[in-house]
């Protein structure tokens, strides 16, 4: 059984940097008669570029790395933010009075992202991707048993292509085109992967490689929009927020293990020979879990981690909407943008239970439609 390495005797490291820029803004009123007077002074944030982190250092890291030690993955957390804001406040009211701000107006703080702002988008740490990464390491070898089991299909593909070329018989209707698409996606493409895998295995054999590192993960995006109105003395202000959210999940593995050049895994081959098992693997990582379990049963050591990154990009704007009878003309507006990122990593272990994991894209949707058409 592979031995999982967890970091011990780590040294905590905490840091922060950057700064927020504030401007002292004065609010003024110029009445129809008399001298202008100041109604107040306020510190307004106009720019931000800050960050903080919590990490853990391995004692004598560089010396141990140079000696070729397998070093454990360590915990990590960081938060970074950058952005800027500017605005205008200068308008007149009935009676000829003028109201303005100097040097600018940036009173709303809704554009500023904090760590709490990102919390609703933070996912659970998913060890599934550690299993995925381990399966990639196991896949460094060449799966000879599966190749032999599918060899008849390979021969049939070559014969069909040869007949088509000899007769100049190419897809003439949607059924032939549908079958050719599936043959390309799950026949020729898989054969090319087998050839590449064999070449990689030969290279690793010649290099006598015993340390492997792999990563796996997924990224998804979404958006959030919000709008509201606030009432002021002379008008109403319309506020809008647009957030673009990007969430990434990752799993990483580093292992000292000898991967066999030619592999025979009856359990994995049996799974791959089940009709439409690859469709199940689009949503439930059975195949990868089998590979990960096989990996775990081999002698060797590994260190792993799982984590996420959440990035939010916010655009904020406000301007005068509905006006009251006291308002004559002028502007009060603010435009701002802010980007904040949270990154988190924790030591992790192999998960040997299949998990739901969506692996759908445009090509797989076309594959699914083609499979349905073929069954019909």
Secondary structure, 3 states (H helix, E strand, C coil): CCEECCCCCEEEEEEEEEEEEEEEEEEEEECCCCCCEEEEEEEEEEEEEEEEEEEEEECCHHHHHHCCCCCCCCCEEEEEEEEEEEEEEEEEECCCCEEEEECCCCCCCCCCCCHHHHHHHCCCCCCHHHHHHHHHHHCCCEEHHHHHHCHHHHHHHHHHHHHHHHHCCCCCCHHHHHHHHHHHHHHHHHHHHHHHHHHHHHHHHHHCCCEEEEEEEEEEEEEEEEEEEEECCCEEEEEEEEEEEEEEEEEEEEEECCCCCEECCHHHHHHHHCCCHHHHCCCECHHHHHHHHHHHCCCCEEEEEEEEEEEEEEEEEEEEEEECCCEEEEEEEEEEEEEEEEEEEEECCCCCCCCECCCCCHHHHHHHHHHHHHHC
